[in-house]
């Protein structure tokens, strides 16, 4: 069915669906001290789980939302996911314990997986090749704005209300999005092209991907890179607040760092054809080893609070920048030999990497001791492991090339 909306409106709508994820995570950051004080005063670090529980739910949901949309249609899964997201947001408004809030956030994450995965499928249904890539570039350009402004949005809401009000804002945001989507977006997958849902197919795809060395290594590196990102997001507000006494300015610093980091995707797009995916990934992970080591050196050198703070801001930027230079490339490497099951493989890669990253990031975030040392040490170790895996990937590639020549 042809689209009944202008392409500008399509880009805006898909970007807003993606933005649900960024807002649901980053807008929460300024509220973490309030949540910790009210729901976990004896263990303030536990408030970080409000972020990782959402990501965990999103990762679990990603396993099934892609295949479900192939069976039930794109619109049904997006609208159903949005409804589940709204249930989780509404429950979070009335949470009186951290445990209840974490369950509500898990439900929110499960719901957010629908728009996250199916929005890409909608574009793929209507466009292909360069036109699809062009539209996705516009979507991602719009999407990169939201992580920058989300903490400021959360801080603005806290001026007029408590942390419960942020979940009310999530609820309103999602309702507006799903009404817009439901009214304007036609179903893009005809009934005759739908396929039966099968857990067996998902399991078979997972086994096939894990049996392929290059795919297996790419997913492992992606888990580690996402683990670095989620660990940073989990701890960053506490570091600005407790370590550097910058709680009031946190959202402004985050805005600047996110905007600078957004250039990573644009730079990767310009360099990847010339340099190749593996070379870029190796370079940014190697730089992260250097940057994390430098962060520890700056902290222990006792150069003063100002120098240490700006060293941390620079390091935070390097972690966010690494994502734009690596995740797309790692996805492309993993999908390269999986063209025959590309859609299902995308869901499996997204789910495995997200869930595994949460398992890495949550314990690392809970180790916060008032300094950036546990976070920097953890990310340094993750970067070293990721770099070693990339070297293994390069050796495998060389061996395969030699065997075929």
C-alpha positions in Angstrom: 0.0 0.0 0.0 1.5 3.4 -0.9 2.2 5.9 1.8 -0.4 8.6 2.3 2.1 10.9 4.1 4.9 13.1 2.8 8.4 11.6 3.4 9.2 14.5 5.7 6.3 13.4 7.9 7.4 9.8 7.7 10.9 10.7 8.9 9.6 12.8 11.7 7.2 10.1 12.8 9.8 7.3 12.8 12.3 9.5 14.6 9.7 10.2 17.3 9.1 6.5 17.7 12.9 6.0 18.1 13.0 9.0 20.5 10.8 7.1 22.9 13.9 5.0 23.8 16.2 8.0 24.3 13.7 9.9 26.4 12.8 6.9 28.5 16.4 6.6 29.5 18.1 9.9 29.5 15.2 12.0 30.8 15.4 9.9 34.0 18.9 10.8 34.8 18.2 14.1 36.7 15.5 12.2 38.8 17.8 9.5 40.1 18.8 11.4 43.3 15.1 11.9 44.2 14.3 8.3 43.4 17.3 7.1 45.5 16.3 9.3 48.4 12.7 8.2 48.4 12.9 4.5 47.4 16.4 3.3 48.3 17.9 5.7 50.9 20.1 3.0 52.3 21.5 2.0 48.9 21.6 5.1 46.5 23.4 3.1 43.8 20.3 0.9 43.4 18.4 3.8 41.7 20.6 3.1 38.6 18.6 -0.1 38.1 15.7 2.1 36.9 17.7 2.6 33.7 19.0 -1.0 33.3 15.7 -2.6 34.0 14.2 -0.6 31.1 17.0 -1.7 28.8 16.6 -5.3 29.9 12.9 -5.3 29.0 13.7 -3.7 25.7 16.3 -6.4 24.9 13.9 -9.2 25.9 11.1 -7.7 23.8 13.4 -7.4 20.8 13.6 -11.2 20.5 10.0 -11.4 19.5 8.7 -8.0 18.1 10.3 -8.4 14.7 8.9 -11.9 14.1 5.6 -10.9 15.6 5.3 -8.0 13.2 5.8 -10.5 10.3 2.8 -12.5 11.6 0.4 -9.8 12.9 1.4 -6.8 10.8 3.4 -3.8 11.5 0.7 -1.5 12.9 -0.7 -4.1 15.3 2.7 -4.7 16.9 3.6 -1.0 17.2 0.3 -0.1 18.7 0.4 -3.1 21.0 3.9 -2.2 22.1 2.9 1.4 22.7 0.0 0.2 24.9 2.3 -2.0 27.0 4.7 0.9 27.3 1.9 3.1 28.5 0.9 0.5 31.1 4.4 0.5 32.4 4.6 4.3 32.5 1.3 4.6 34.3 2.3 2.0 36.9 5.6 3.8 37.5 3.7 7.0 38.4 2.2 5.2 41.4 5.3 3.2 42.4 5.8 3.2 46.2 8.8 0.9 46.3 11.9 0.4 44.1 11.0 -3.2 43.4 7.6 -2.1 42.0 9.2 0.6 40.0 11.8 -1.8 38.5 9.0 -4.2 37.4 7.1 -1.2 35.8 10.2 -0.1 34.0 10.8 -3.7 32.7 7.2 -3.6 31.3 8.0 -0.2 29.7 11.1 -1.6 28.1 9.1 -4.6 26.7 6.7 -2.2 25.1 9.4 0.1 23.7 10.8 -2.9 21.8 7.8 -2.7 19.4 8.5 0.8 18.0 12.2 0.2 18.1 12.3 -2.8 15.8 9.2 -2.4 13.7 9.8 1.2 12.7 12.9 -0.1 10.8 10.8 -2.8 9.2 8.2 -0.2 8.1 10.9 1.7 6.2 12.3 -1.5 4.7 8.7 -2.5 3.5 8.4 0.8 1.5 12.0 1.6 0.4 15.2 -0.2 -0.6 18.8 0.5 -1.5 20.0 4.0 -1.5 16.6 5.6 -0.9 16.2 3.5 2.3 19.7 4.4 3.4 18.9 8.1 2.7 15.7 8.0 4.8 17.4 6.2 7.6 20.2 8.8 7.7 17.6 11.6 8.1 15.8 9.6 10.9 19.1 9.1 12.7 20.1 12.7 12.4 16.8 13.7 14.0 17.1 10.9 16.6 20.6 12.1 17.7 19.1 15.3 19.0 16.9 13.6 21.7 19.7 12.1 23.9 21.1 15.6 24.1 17.9 17.3 25.1 16.3 14.5 27.2 18.1 15.3 30.5 17.2 19.0 30.1 13.6 17.9 29.6 13.7 15.8 32.8 15.3 18.7 34.7 12.6 21.0 33.4 9.8 18.7 34.6 11.4 18.4 38.0 11.1 22.2 38.4 7.3 21.8 38.5 6.9 18.3 40.0 8.6 15.3 41.6 10.0 12.3 39.7 6.5 10.8 39.2 5.8 13.6 36.8 8.5 12.4 34.4 6.6 9.1 33.9 3.4 11.1 33.3 5.3 12.9 30.6 6.4 9.6 29.1 2.8 8.5 29.1 1.6 11.7 27.3 4.5 11.5 24.8 3.7 7.9 23.9 0.0 8.5 23.5 0.6 11.4 21.1 3.0 9.3 19.1 0.7 6.3 18.8 -2.3 8.4 17.9 -0.3 10.1 15.2 1.0 6.7 14.0 -2.4 5.1 14.1 -4.2 7.8 12.1 -1.5 8.5 9.5 0.5 5.3 9.0 -1.0 2.6 6.7 -0.2 -1.0 7.2 2.9 -1.7 5.1 2.8 -5.5 5.3 0.0 -7.1 3.3 -1.8 -10.1 4.8 -0.7 -12.4 1.9 3.0 -11.6 2.7 2.8 -12.4 6.4 4.6 -15.5 8.0 3.6 -17.7 10.9 5.4 -16.9 14.2 7.8 -19.5 15.3 10.0 -19.8 18.4 11.8 -22.6 16.6 12.8 -20.2 13.8 14.2 -17.7 16.4 16.2 -20.5 18.1 17.4 -21.9 14.8 18.6 -18.4 13.7 20.4 -17.9 17.1 22.2 -21.3 16.7 23.2 -20.6 13.1 24.6 -17.2 14.0 26.5 -18.5 17.0 28.0 -21.2 14.8 29.5 -18.7 12.5 32.9 -17.4 13.9 32.7 -13.9 12.4 29.1 -13.4 13.5 29.8 -14.7 17.0 32.8 -12.5 17.5 30.9 -9.4 16.2 28.0 -10.0 18.6 30.5 -10.5 21.5 32.2 -7.2 20.7 28.9 -5.5 20.3 27.8 -6.7 23.8 31.0 -5.3 25.3 30.7 -1.9 23.5 27.0 -1.6 24.6 28.1 -2.6 28.1 30.5 0.3 28.2 27.7 2.7 27.0 25.1 1.5 29.5 27.6 1.5 32.4 28.5 5.1 31.6 24.8 6.1 31.4 24.0 4.3 34.7 26.8 6.1 36.6 27.2 9.4 34.9 24.6 11.4 36.9 26.1 10.3 40.2 29.6 11.2 39.1 28.5 14.7 38.1 26.6 15.1 41.4 28.6 13.3 44.0 32.2 13.4 42.6 32.2 16.8 41.0 29.2 18.7 42.6 27.8 19.5 39.2 24.2 18.2 39.7 22.6 21.5 38.8 24.6 21.7 35.5 24.5 18.0 34.7 21.8 18.3 32.0 23.8 21.1 30.3 27.0 19.2 30.2 25.2 16.1 29.0 23.6 18.2 26.2 27.1 19.3 25.0 28.6 15.9 25.2 25.7 14.2 23.3 25.9 16.8 20.5 29.6 16.3 20.1 29.2 12.6 20.2 26.5 12.7 17.6 29.2 13.5 15.0 30.5 9.9 15.4 27.9 8.5 13.1 28.4 11.2 10.5 32.2 10.7 10.6 31.8 7.0 10.3 29.6 7.4 7.2 32.3 9.4 5.5 35.2 7.1 6.4 33.8 3.6 6.3 33.9 3.2 2.5 37.5 4.3 2.4 38.9 2.6 5.6 36.6 -0.4 6.1 34.5 -1.5 9.1 37.1 -3.5 11.0 39.8 -0.9 10.8 37.5 1.8 12.2 36.3 -0.5 15.0 39.8 -1.4 15.9 40.9 2.2 16.0 38.0 3.5 18.2 38.4 0.6 20.7 42.1 1.1 20.9 41.5 4.8 21.5 39.1 3.9 24.3 41.8 1.8 26.0 44.0 4.9 25.8 41.2 7.3 27.0 40.1 5.1 29.9 43.8 4.7 31.0 44.2 8.5 30.7 41.1 9.0 32.9 42.6 6.9 35.6 45.9 8.6 35.3 44.3 12.1 35.6 42.3 11.1 38.6 45.3 9.5 40.5 47.7 12.3 39.5 45.8 14.7 41.8 45.8 17.5 39.2 43.0 19.3 40.9 39.2 19.2 40.8 38.9 21.3 37.6 41.4 19.3 35.6 39.9 16.0 36.7 36.3 17.2 35.9 37.2 18.3 32.3 39.2 15.0 32.0 36.0 13.1 32.8 33.9 15.2 30.4 36.4 14.4 27.6 36.4 10.7 28.5 32.6 10.6 28.6 32.6 12.1 25.2 35.0 9.4 23.9 32.7 6.6 25.2 29.6 8.1 23.5 31.6 8.9 20.3 32.8 5.3 20.2 29.2 4.1 19.8 28.6 6.1 16.6 31.8 4.7 15.1 31.3 1.1 16.0 27.8 -0.2 16.5 26.6 0.2 12.9 29.8 -1.4 11.6 29.5 -4.3 14.0 25.9 -4.9 12.9 27.0 -4.8 9.3 29.7 -7.4 10.0 27.3 -9.7 11.8 24.6 -9.5 9.1 27.0 -9.9 6.2 26.8 -13.7 6.1 23.2 -13.8 7.3 21.4 -12.2 4.3 19.0 -15.1 4.0 17.6 -14.4 7.5 18.4 -10.7 7.7 15.2 -9.6 9.5 15.3 -12.4 12.1 19.0 -12.0 12.5 18.6 -8.3 13.3 16.1 -9.0 16.1 18.4 -11.7 17.6 21.5 -9.5 17.4 19.7 -6.6 19.0 18.2 -8.7 21.7 21.4 -10.7 22.6 23.6 -7.6 22.6 21.2 -5.5 24.7 20.5 -8.2 27.3 24.2 -9.1 27.7 25.2 -5.5 27.9 22.7 -5.0 30.8 24.3 -8.0 32.6 27.7 -6.3 32.2 26.6 -2.7 33.0 24.3 -3.2 36.0 27.0 -4.7 38.4 29.5 -2.2 37.2 27.2 0.7 37.9 26.4 -0.7 41.4 30.2 -0.5 42.2 30.1 3.3 42.2 32.0 4.5 45.3 31.9 8.3 44.9 34.7 8.3 42.3 34.9 7.5 38.6 37.5 4.8 39.3 35.3 1.7 39.2 33.6 2.9 36.0 36.9 3.8 34.3 38.5 0.5 35.4 35.6 -1.5 34.2 35.4 0.2 30.8 39.1 -0.2 30.4 38.9 -3.9 31.0 35.9 -4.2 28.6 37.8 -2.3 25.9 40.8 -4.5 26.3 38.7 -7.7 25.9 36.9 -6.1 22.9 40.1 -5.2 21.2 41.5 -8.8 21.7 38.3 -10.2 20.1 38.7 -7.8 17.2 42.2 -9.1 16.7 40.9 -12.7 16.7 38.3 -11.6 14.1 41.1 -10.1 11.9 43.1 -13.4 12.2 40.0 -15.4 11.3 39.4 -13.2 8.2 43.0 -13.6 7.1 42.8 -17.4 7.5 39.6 -17.6 5.5 41.1 -15.4 2.8 44.2 -17.6 2.6 42.1 -20.8 2.5 40.0 -19.6 -0.5 43.0 -18.2 -2.5 
